[in-house]
């Protein structure tokens, strides 16, 4: 299992740090794992799943628009 620090999550998702935390507060983004103290990281597979979900939602919208 791979863990990603916030800078890597920002790079992979193209989201800014405040947006990541805003989405988390709304339940729209995976929650991080505490590494002790103030350090946190995200499970890479959960971030990948979130990205795939975004793609699936986009594709569903496109199919809906075509009908």
C-alpha positions as a Markdown table, in Angstrom:
| # | Residue | x | y | z |
|---|---|---|---|---|
| 1 | Unk | 0.0 | 0.0 | 0.0 |
| 2 | Unk | 1.3 | 3.4 | -1.0 |
| 3 | Unk | 0.7 | 6.6 | 0.9 |
| 4 | Unk | 0.7 | 10.1 | -0.7 |
| 5 | Unk | 1.6 | 13.3 | 1.0 |
| 6 | Unk | -0.5 | 16.4 | 0.2 |
| 7 | Unk | 1.9 | 17.8 | -2.4 |
| 8 | Unk | 1.6 | 14.5 | -4.4 |
| 9 | Unk | -2.2 | 14.4 | -4.0 |
| 10 | Unk | -2.2 | 18.0 | -5.3 |
| 11 | Unk | -0.1 | 17.1 | -8.3 |
| 12 | Unk | -2.0 | 13.9 | -9.2 |
| 13 | Unk | -5.5 | 15.6 | -8.9 |
| 14 | Unk | -4.6 | 19.1 | -10.0 |
| 15 | Unk | -6.5 | 20.4 | -7.0 |
| 16 | Unk | -5.2 | 23.1 | -4.7 |
| 17 | Unk | -4.7 | 22.3 | -1.0 |
| 18 | Unk | -7.8 | 24.4 | 0.1 |
| 19 | Unk | -10.0 | 22.6 | -2.5 |
| 20 | Unk | -8.9 | 19.2 | -1.2 |
| 21 | Unk | -9.8 | 20.1 | 2.4 |
| 22 | Unk | -13.1 | 21.7 | 1.2 |
| 23 | Unk | -14.0 | 18.6 | -0.7 |
| 24 | Unk | -13.1 | 16.4 | 2.4 |
| 25 | Unk | -15.3 | 18.5 | 4.6 |
| 26 | Unk | -18.2 | 18.0 | 2.2 |
| 27 | Unk | -17.5 | 14.2 | 2.1 |
| 28 | Unk | -16.5 | 14.5 | -1.6 |
| 29 | Unk | -12.9 | 13.4 | -1.2 |
| 30 | Unk | -11.0 | 10.6 | 0.6 |
| 31 | Unk | -10.0 | 11.3 | 4.2 |
| 32 | Unk | -6.2 | 11.1 | 5.0 |
| 33 | Unk | -4.5 | 8.7 | 7.4 |
| 34 | Unk | -2.8 | 10.2 | 10.4 |
| 35 | Unk | 0.9 | 9.5 | 10.6 |
| 36 | Unk | 1.4 | 11.0 | 14.0 |
| 37 | Unk | 1.5 | 14.6 | 15.1 |
| 38 | Unk | 0.2 | 16.8 | 12.3 |
| 39 | Unk | 1.5 | 14.5 | 9.5 |
| 40 | Unk | -1.1 | 13.0 | 7.3 |
| 41 | Unk | -1.1 | 11.1 | 4.0 |
| 42 | Unk | -3.7 | 9.6 | 1.6 |
| 43 | Unk | -4.0 | 6.0 | 0.5 |
| 44 | Unk | -2.9 | 6.1 | -3.2 |
| 45 | Unk | -5.6 | 3.6 | -4.3 |
| 46 | Unk | -8.3 | 5.7 | -2.7 |
| 47 | Unk | -7.1 | 8.8 | -4.7 |
| 48 | Unk | -7.0 | 6.7 | -7.9 |
| 49 | Unk | -10.5 | 5.5 | -7.2 |
| 50 | Unk | -11.7 | 9.1 | -6.7 |
| 51 | Unk | -10.2 | 10.1 | -10.0 |
| 52 | Unk | -11.8 | 7.1 | -11.7 |
| 53 | Unk | -15.2 | 8.1 | -10.1 |
| 54 | Unk | -14.8 | 11.6 | -11.5 |
| 55 | Unk | -14.2 | 10.2 | -15.0 |
| 56 | Unk | -17.2 | 7.9 | -14.7 |
| 57 | Unk | -19.4 | 10.8 | -13.6 |
| 58 | Unk | -18.2 | 12.8 | -16.6 |
| 59 | Unk | -18.9 | 10.0 | -19.0 |
| 60 | Unk | -22.3 | 9.4 | -17.5 |
| 61 | Unk | -23.1 | 13.1 | -18.0 |
| 62 | Unk | -21.9 | 12.9 | -21.6 |
| 63 | Unk | -24.1 | 9.9 | -22.3 |
| 64 | Unk | -27.1 | 11.6 | -20.6 |
| 65 | Unk | -26.6 | 14.7 | -22.8 |
| 66 | Unk | -26.4 | 12.6 | -26.0 |
| 67 | Unk | -29.9 | 11.1 | -25.3 |
